[in-house]
């Protein structure tokens, strides 16, 4: 059995914004763990510094998309 749901553009934007915010917040939590010196799990790289750099790039990318979709102001 299949069910189809039609969403308007505004509904899709709300869902997308929520997903981007969740991803960004998760990346920021990992960065905070690095900063606090807690145990960490390699997210993108096994090298600590490379992983931090990659996490920061992903946070920046999420912020750009959130700005584009109206999830944050400049």
Secondary structure as UniProt FT lines:
FT   HELIX           9..36
FT   HELIX           48..68
FT   TURN            69..70
//
